[in-house]
Amino acid sequence: CETTEQDSYISNALSEVTIVPKAGIAWLQGLEVTFGTRYLIMLATAQWFVKGFMWAFVHTSVEWVYRDMGVPGPQMQIYRAVAWLPWSMKPVFGVLSDMVPIMGYRKTPYILAVSVAASAALAHLWSTETSIWATTMCLFVTQMQIAVCDLLTEATYAERMRQQPDQGPNLVLFVWAGINFGSLMATSTVGSILSY
């Protein structure tokens, strides 16, 4: 009789465990029906990878980079403040993208341009020895990419939430769950990557 109770308990526990993935899949399918696969992939790339993983990776590693260059703490804060200026410039980026469309598009060309520039800046940082100011400017460009992608994709999901207000909370959950997961992955891997 005891084994039957344990078997029943285990069976019930396993059925509860399978409900969570099924509910998660149904939730994602609901988002896909409402917003489309391409849009969710774009949000996942821009928000999960760029704002979640990349921002956390750069934010966590910048002090180590400056420390390896022999920059004292007070100066490090000045260079870091310069590198993070694009976050204060988000209103300028928003107005620029709204007032100066490129080939009829207000967001995509700007996202692509800053992404190419940030890729070049990161490649430069990883491939050559640079001065402190060159490093700061590369970090500035990287932060500009993160800030612009964040701003312009937030604008798109704000528009989508106005169109589908019943799915708005689910879209916000989709975005922020991914951002937090990306940040967690960056924070847990930054040490091993920097030591490589």
Salt bridges, closest charged atoms under 4 A:
GLU63 OE2 - ARG80 NH1 2.68
ASP150 OD1 - LYS51 NZ 3.01
ASP150 OD2 - LYS90 NZ 2.77
GLU154 OE2 - LYS51 NZ 3.40
GLU159 OE2 - LYS107 NZ 3.85
